[in-house]
Amino acid sequence: MGHNHDHGHDHTHGANKKVLIVSFIIITSYMVVEAIGGFLTNSLALLSDAGHMLSDSISLAIALLAFVFGEKAASYSKTYGYKRFEILAAVLNGVTLIGIALFIFYEAIERFANPPEVATTGMLIISTIGLLVNILVAWIMMRGSDTKDNLNMRGAFLHVLSDMLGSVGAIVAALLIMFFGWGWADPLASVIVALLVIRSGYYVTKSAIHVLMEGTPSNVDVQEIIQLIEQTDGVESIHDLHIWTITSGTNALSCHAVVNKYLKIVDGEHILRKIEHNLEHKGIKHVTIQLETASHPHESSILCQLKNVHEHHHE
């Protein structure tokens, strides 16, 4: 059963990578066009959208690198391989986004005070093409990759979606300046884009830091997991429970399970297999369980109390 599962995983993995490469090439090429267009037309809305596209292109590159690095084999010095690279990169990506957004806010304040001349026709053409490019990339991603379950792909997809809104903002601003001469529409559109950028930057950083802090995965209900293990035939209780994320889509669990002291090793294996099977359905693929008897000294707490370890050493 596991064998087929892996083949399916390799297939989606390959498809995800292919989609990322295509999307990265399209977005990066157009980002350069939009940045040059922003300078030439003097439009902050276009420049901020290009900044947003830059963050898209960075997040796509990171997602791509994460897949490539994630394939590197584990070694004695890195027993999990390079799977955490994606999470470190996500923190970097999130912080970069927040930086870009703050810079756009700073520029916009200046422009609200004295709106400069903007070449609106150029701005309109470039932002319209930008919108079409984003729609194309979003369509490619929805059709060819796993944007539902893979955090990496989902992040990249959400970037592209909020980028679309940036292009819409620049189009509306260009039309308002053309028809009503509202010069402030350009910095206003850029501020709206900056808000989108800072929001996605905040969420990306927050969820990546949660993983680095070994936080419980958001899709795992700890109470449910405790019940699931303790209700398994042969298990009396559990303690020293840890649930964490290694990288997107790879959740791990370790705990001590108290069993009957007359249990045969074969029966212990049977209990472990059953728990592993049930946990896989709950999205936990990497399971380490230490079986022990009630006579083994341990705390009654389900969660590990590290301070007690320290005290035992001093006794």
C-alpha positions in Angstrom: 0.0 0.0 0.0 2.8 2.4 1.0 4.5 1.6 -2.3 1.7 3.0 -4.5 1.3 6.0 -2.2 5.0 6.9 -2.8 4.5 6.7 -6.6 1.6 9.0 -6.4 3.7 11.4 -4.3 6.5 11.3 -6.8 4.1 12.1 -9.6 2.6 15.2 -7.9 6.1 16.2 -6.8 7.3 16.2 -10.4 4.1 18.0 -11.6 4.6 20.7 -8.9 8.2 21.2 -9.9 7.3 21.6 -13.6 4.5 24.1 -12.9 6.8 26.1 -10.6 9.5 26.3 -13.3 7.0 27.6 -16.0 5.4 30.0 -13.5 8.8 31.3 -12.3 9.9 32.1 -15.9 6.7 33.9 -16.8 6.4 35.9 -13.6 10.1 36.9 -13.5 10.2 38.0 -17.1 7.1 40.1 -16.7 8.3 41.5 -13.4 11.3 43.0 -15.2 8.9 44.5 -17.8 6.7 46.0 -15.1 9.6 47.5 -13.1 11.0 49.2 -16.2 7.5 50.3 -17.2 7.0 51.7 -13.7 10.2 53.8 -13.9 9.4 55.1 -17.4 5.7 56.0 -16.7 6.6 57.3 -13.2 3.8 55.1 -11.7 4.3 54.0 -8.1 1.3 51.6 -8.5 3.2 49.8 -11.3 6.4 49.8 -9.3 4.7 48.4 -6.2 3.0 45.7 -8.3 6.5 44.9 -9.7 7.7 44.7 -6.1 4.9 42.3 -5.4 5.8 40.3 -8.5 9.4 40.3 -7.3 8.1 38.7 -4.1 6.1 36.2 -6.2 9.2 35.3 -8.2 11.2 34.9 -5.0 8.6 32.7 -3.4 8.4 30.6 -6.6 12.2 30.3 -6.6 12.2 29.3 -2.9 9.4 26.8 -3.5 11.5 25.3 -6.4 14.7 25.3 -4.4 12.8 23.6 -1.5 11.7 20.8 -3.8 15.3 20.4 -5.1 17.0 20.6 -1.7 14.3 18.4 -0.2 15.4 15.6 -2.6 18.9 15.6 -1.2 19.5 12.5 0.9 19.8 12.6 4.7 23.3 12.3 6.0 25.0 11.7 9.4 25.3 15.4 9.9 21.8 16.2 8.7 19.6 13.2 9.6 16.4 14.9 8.2 18.3 15.9 5.0 17.6 19.5 3.8 13.8 19.4 4.3 13.8 22.4 6.7 15.3 24.6 4.0 11.9 25.4 2.7 10.8 26.7 6.1 14.0 28.9 6.6 13.4 30.2 3.1 9.8 31.0 3.9 10.9 33.2 6.9 13.3 35.0 4.6 10.5 35.4 2.0 8.0 36.8 4.6 10.5 39.3 6.0 11.4 40.5 2.5 7.7 41.0 1.7 7.2 43.1 4.9 10.3 45.2 3.9 9.0 45.8 0.4 5.6 46.9 1.8 7.1 49.3 4.3 9.2 50.9 1.5 6.0 51.3 -0.7 4.2 53.0 2.2 7.1 55.4 2.7 7.2 56.3 -1.1 3.4 56.7 -1.2 3.3 59.3 1.7 5.6 61.5 -0.4 3.4 61.1 -3.5 0.1 61.9 -1.7 1.6 65.3 -0.7 2.6 66.1 -4.3 1.4 63.6 -7.0 3.8 63.6 -9.9 2.9 63.3 -13.6 2.1 59.7 -14.6 2.2 58.4 -18.2 -1.3 56.8 -17.9 -1.5 55.1 -21.3 1.7 53.2 -20.7 0.6 52.4 -17.2 -2.7 51.1 -18.4 -1.2 48.9 -21.1 1.5 47.4 -18.8 -0.9 46.8 -15.9 -3.5 45.1 -18.2 -0.8 42.7 -19.6 0.3 42.1 -16.0 -3.2 41.0 -15.0 -3.4 38.6 -18.0 0.0 37.2 -17.1 -1.2 36.6 -13.5 -4.4 34.9 -14.7 -2.3 32.7 -17.0 0.0 31.6 -14.2 -2.9 31.0 -11.7 -4.6 28.9 -14.3 -1.4 26.8 -15.0 -1.0 26.3 -11.2 -4.6 25.3 -10.6 -4.5 22.8 -13.5 -1.2 21.2 -13.0 -0.2 21.2 -9.4 -1.3 20.4 -5.8 -2.3 23.8 -4.5 -4.6 22.3 -1.9 -2.3 20.1 0.3 1.2 21.3 -0.4 2.0 24.4 1.8 4.8 25.3 -0.6 2.6 25.3 -3.7 -0.3 26.9 -1.8 1.9 29.8 -0.7 3.1 30.4 -4.2 -0.5 30.2 -5.6 -1.8 32.7 -3.0 1.0 35.1 -4.0 -0.1 35.0 -7.6 -3.8 35.6 -6.6 -3.0 38.7 -4.5 -0.8 39.8 -7.3 -3.8 39.8 -9.6 -5.4 42.3 -7.3 -2.3 44.5 -7.5 -2.7 44.6 -11.3 -6.4 45.4 -11.0 -5.4 48.3 -8.6 -3.0 49.7 -11.2 -5.6 49.5 -14.0 -8.2 51.3 -11.9 -5.7 54.0 -10.9 -4.6 54.5 -14.5 -8.3 54.9 -15.6 -9.1 57.4 -12.7 -6.1 59.5 -13.6 -7.0 59.4 -17.3 -10.7 60.3 -16.9 -10.7 62.4 -13.8 -7.1 63.6 -13.4 -7.0 62.1 -9.8 -3.2 62.0 -9.3 -3.7 60.5 -5.8 -5.2 57.3 -7.3 -1.7 56.1 -8.2 -0.2 56.2 -4.6 -3.6 55.0 -3.2 -3.4 51.9 -5.5 0.2 51.3 -4.3 -0.9 51.5 -0.7 -3.6 48.9 -1.3 -1.0 46.6 -2.9 1.4 47.3 0.0 -1.4 46.2 2.5 -1.8 42.9 0.6 2.0 42.4 0.5 2.4 43.1 4.3 -0.5 40.7 5.1 0.9 37.8 3.1 4.4 38.6 4.5 3.0 38.5 8.1 1.2 35.1 7.6 4.1 33.5 5.8 6.5 34.6 8.5 4.2 33.6 11.3 3.5 30.1 10.1 7.2 29.5 9.2 8.3 30.6 12.7 5.7 28.3 14.2 7.3 25.4 12.4 10.8 26.5 13.5 9.6 26.6 17.1 8.5 23.0 16.7 4.9 24.1 17.1 2.0 21.6 16.7 0.9 21.5 13.0 -2.3 23.6 12.5 -4.1 20.6 10.8 -3.5 18.3 13.9 -5.9 18.1 16.8 -3.7 17.1 19.8 -6.7 15.9 21.9 -7.9 13.7 19.1 -4.4 12.2 18.6 -4.1 11.4 22.4 -7.5 9.6 22.3 -6.6 7.8 19.1 -3.4 6.3 20.6 -4.8 5.7 24.1 -7.9 3.9 22.7 -5.7 1.4 20.8 -6.0 -2.1 22.3 -3.0 -2.8 24.5 -2.1 0.8 25.3 -2.7 1.8 28.9 -1.6 5.5 28.7 0.9 7.8 27.0 3.3 10.5 28.1 6.2 12.6 26.7 4.1 13.4 23.6 5.6 15.7 20.9 4.0 16.6 17.6 5.8 18.9 15.2 6.4 19.6 11.5 9.6 18.8 9.7 8.6 20.5 6.5 5.4 21.1 4.5 3.3 18.0 4.4 5.7 16.0 6.8 4.4 15.9 10.3 6.2 13.9 13.0 5.2 12.4 16.4 7.1 10.9 19.2 5.8 9.6 22.6 6.1 6.9 25.3 3.3 4.4 25.5 2.7 2.3 28.6 1.7 -1.3 27.9 1.2 -4.5 29.9 4.5 -5.9 31.2 3.8 -9.4 29.9 3.2 -8.2 26.3 5.2 -10.1 23.7 7.4 -8.2 21.3 5.3 -9.5 18.4 2.1 -8.1 20.0 4.0 -4.8 20.6 4.8 -4.6 16.9 1.1 -5.2 16.1 0.1 -2.3 18.4 2.7 0.0 16.8 1.6 -0.9 13.3 -2.0 -0.2 14.1 -1.1 3.2 15.7 1.1 4.2 12.7 -1.7 3.3 10.3 -4.3 5.4 12.2 -1.9 8.3 12.5 -1.1 8.3 8.8 -4.8 9.0 8.2 -4.5 12.0 10.5 -1.6 13.4 8.5 1.3 12.2 10.7 3.7 10.2 8.6 6.8 10.0 10.8 6.1 8.2 14.1 8.4 7.1 16.9 6.8 5.4 19.9 8.7 4.0 22.8 6.8 1.1 24.5 7.4 0.7 28.2 5.7 -0.8 31.3 4.1 1.0 34.2 7.2 0.2 36.4 9.3 2.5 34.1 9.8 5.8 36.0 8.0 8.6 34.3 5.9 11.7 34.9 2.1 11.4 34.7 1.9 14.4 32.4 1.2 13.7 28.8 3.5 16.6 27.7 7.2 16.3 28.4 8.3 18.4 31.5 11.9 19.1 30.6 12.7 20.8 33.9 12.2 17.5 35.7 15.0 15.9 33.7 17.3 18.6 35.0 16.2 17.9 38.6 16.7 14.1 38.3 20.3 14.7 37.2 21.0 16.6 40.4 19.5 14.0 42.8 
